């Protein structure tokens, strides 16, 4: 059967997040890989699909009418609902997963992105500001490390919270290893061992 999901993506953690979800959930998709440096995401044909001109974005044509979903975290939630995987059915378990996914999205990913922006794009690349931002990322990872003490995954069982964080961890694994975050490093090794996770990072490296 032909894939009904079109994925528009680039090799950033936000982009990789959607690929990890699709690969782990076993959903067929058509890959449209963009070169952000060339401005592929600003071309008129893509802006007609996603006026924001950002990646990732999916268009799912499997239902009575196509649905477009933007924002990688929303895409993960949508795909979990669609596939019935990596999101518990019971209300308490479901809320724990959503809670941790939102924590990673709003706290950890925001700090990761801010640190990267200071390094790459800030008009004044102050070494003090960059060091301060890295300290904030380190603190965020240390909290996740403490959360994982005595358990394998953020919400107990593996979930979309783990899948969504994996591309960020892949970029920050050196920081975790350098600071002896053993619980987080063990979590990373478990995720590394999942063929779909590794395949996803290779697809959009």
C-alpha positions as CSV (number, residue, x, y, z in Angstrom):
1,X,0.0,0.0,0.0
2,X,1.3,3.5,-0.9
3,X,2.2,5.7,2.0
4,X,-0.4,8.3,3.0
5,X,1.8,10.5,5.1
6,X,4.1,13.1,3.6
7,X,6.9,14.3,5.9
8,X,8.7,17.5,5.3
9,X,11.9,17.6,7.3
10,X,15.5,18.5,7.7
11,X,18.4,17.1,9.8
12,X,17.8,19.1,13.0
13,X,16.6,17.6,16.4
14,X,13.2,19.0,15.6
15,X,13.2,17.3,12.3
16,X,14.7,14.0,13.5
17,X,12.0,13.8,16.2
18,X,9.3,13.1,13.7
19,X,11.4,10.5,11.8
20,X,12.1,8.7,15.1
21,X,8.4,8.6,15.8
22,X,7.4,7.4,12.3
23,X,10.2,4.7,12.2
24,X,9.4,3.4,15.8
25,X,5.7,3.3,15.1
26,X,6.2,1.5,11.8
27,X,4.2,4.0,9.8
28,X,4.9,4.3,6.1
29,X,5.7,7.8,4.9
30,X,7.1,9.8,1.9
31,X,10.2,11.7,2.9
32,X,10.8,15.2,1.6
33,X,14.2,16.3,2.9
34,X,14.9,20.0,2.9
35,X,18.2,21.9,2.8
36,X,17.5,24.8,5.2
37,X,20.6,26.7,4.1
38,X,19.2,26.9,0.6
39,X,15.9,28.1,1.9
40,X,13.8,25.0,0.7
41,X,11.4,25.7,3.6
42,X,10.6,29.1,2.2
43,X,9.6,28.0,-1.3
44,X,6.1,28.9,-2.4
45,X,5.0,25.2,-2.8
46,X,5.9,24.5,0.8
47,X,4.5,27.7,2.2
48,X,1.2,26.6,0.7
49,X,1.3,23.6,3.0
50,X,2.9,25.3,6.0
51,X,2.7,29.1,5.9
52,X,5.1,29.4,8.9
53,X,7.8,28.1,6.7
54,X,9.3,25.8,9.3
55,X,10.0,22.1,9.6
56,X,8.9,19.5,10.4
57,X,5.4,19.2,8.9
58,X,3.3,16.2,8.0
59,X,0.3,15.8,5.7
60,X,-1.8,12.7,6.4
61,X,-4.2,11.7,3.6
62,X,-5.5,8.5,5.2
63,X,-8.7,10.0,6.5
64,X,-11.9,11.5,4.9
65,X,-9.9,14.7,4.4
66,X,-6.1,15.4,4.6
67,X,-4.8,16.8,7.9
68,X,-1.7,18.9,8.2
69,X,0.2,18.9,11.5
70,X,3.2,21.1,12.3
71,X,5.4,21.4,15.4
72,X,7.4,18.2,16.1
73,X,5.9,17.6,19.5
74,X,2.3,17.8,18.2
75,X,3.4,15.5,15.4
76,X,4.6,12.9,17.9
77,X,1.4,13.1,19.8
78,X,-0.7,12.8,16.6
79,X,1.3,9.8,15.4
80,X,1.0,8.1,18.8
81,X,-2.8,8.5,18.7
82,X,-2.9,7.3,15.1
83,X,-0.7,4.2,15.7
84,X,-1.9,3.4,19.2
85,X,1.7,3.1,20.3
86,X,4.0,4.7,22.9
87,X,1.1,6.5,24.7
88,X,-0.8,4.7,27.5
89,X,-4.5,4.3,27.3
90,X,-5.1,4.8,31.1
91,X,-5.6,8.4,32.1
92,X,-2.8,8.5,34.7
93,X,-0.2,6.9,32.6
94,X,-1.2,9.0,29.6
95,X,-0.9,12.2,31.6
96,X,2.6,11.2,33.0
97,X,3.8,10.8,29.4
98,X,2.4,14.1,28.2
99,X,3.8,15.8,31.3
100,X,7.3,14.6,30.6
101,X,7.0,15.4,26.9
102,X,5.9,18.9,27.7
103,X,8.7,19.3,30.2
104,X,11.3,18.3,27.7
105,X,9.7,20.5,25.0
106,X,9.4,23.7,27.1
107,X,12.3,23.4,29.4
108,X,15.1,21.2,28.0
109,X,14.6,21.9,24.3
110,X,14.2,25.6,24.8
111,X,17.5,25.8,26.7
112,X,19.2,23.6,24.1
113,X,18.0,25.8,21.3
114,X,18.9,29.0,23.1
115,X,22.5,27.8,23.7
116,X,22.8,26.9,20.0
117,X,21.4,30.2,18.9
118,X,23.9,32.1,21.0
119,X,26.8,30.1,19.5
120,X,25.7,30.4,15.9
121,X,23.5,33.5,15.4
122,X,23.7,36.0,18.3
123,X,25.1,39.5,17.2
124,X,27.3,39.4,20.3
125,X,28.8,36.0,20.8
126,X,29.8,36.6,24.4
127,X,31.7,33.7,25.8
128,X,30.2,34.5,29.2
129,X,26.7,34.3,27.8
130,X,27.4,31.1,25.9
131,X,28.9,29.5,29.1
132,X,25.9,30.6,31.1
133,X,23.5,29.0,28.5
134,X,25.5,25.8,28.6
135,X,25.3,25.7,32.4
136,X,21.5,25.9,32.0
137,X,21.5,23.0,29.6
138,X,23.7,21.0,32.0
139,X,21.3,21.7,34.8
140,X,18.3,20.6,32.7
141,X,20.1,17.3,31.8
142,X,21.0,16.7,35.4
143,X,17.4,16.9,36.4
144,X,16.6,14.3,33.7
145,X,19.4,12.2,35.1
146,X,17.9,12.3,38.6
147,X,14.5,11.4,37.2
148,X,15.9,8.3,35.6
149,X,17.4,7.0,38.8
150,X,15.9,3.5,39.4
151,X,13.9,3.5,36.2
152,X,14.5,2.9,32.5
153,X,12.4,5.5,30.9
154,X,10.9,8.9,31.8
155,X,7.3,7.8,32.4
156,X,8.1,4.2,33.5
157,X,7.5,2.4,30.1
158,X,9.1,3.7,26.9
159,X,6.9,6.4,25.4
160,X,6.8,9.3,23.0
161,X,8.5,11.3,25.7
162,X,11.6,9.2,25.3
163,X,11.3,9.1,21.5
164,X,10.9,12.9,21.4
165,X,14.0,13.6,23.6
166,X,16.3,11.1,21.8
167,X,17.5,13.5,19.0
168,X,18.3,16.2,21.6
169,X,20.2,13.7,23.7
170,X,22.1,12.7,20.6
171,X,23.4,16.3,20.3
172,X,24.1,16.6,24.0
173,X,25.4,13.2,24.9
174,X,29.0,14.5,25.3
175,X,27.7,16.9,28.0
176,X,26.0,14.1,29.8
177,X,29.0,11.8,29.6
178,X,31.5,14.6,30.7
179,X,29.4,15.3,33.7
180,X,29.0,11.7,34.8
181,X,25.2,11.6,34.3
182,X,25.2,7.8,34.5
183,X,21.4,7.3,34.5
184,X,20.9,9.5,31.5
185,X,23.9,7.9,29.7
186,X,22.4,4.4,30.4
187,X,19.0,5.7,29.0
188,X,20.9,6.9,25.9
189,X,22.5,3.5,25.4
190,X,19.1,1.8,25.6
191,X,17.7,4.2,23.0
192,X,20.9,3.8,20.8
193,X,20.2,0.0,20.8
194,X,16.8,0.5,19.2
195,X,17.3,0.0,15.4
196,X,14.5,2.4,14.5
197,X,16.0,5.2,16.5
198,X,19.4,4.8,14.9
199,X,17.9,4.4,11.5
200,X,15.9,7.7,12.0
201,X,19.1,9.6,12.7
202,X,20.8,8.2,9.6
203,X,17.8,9.1,7.4
204,X,18.0,12.8,8.5
205,X,21.5,13.3,9.8
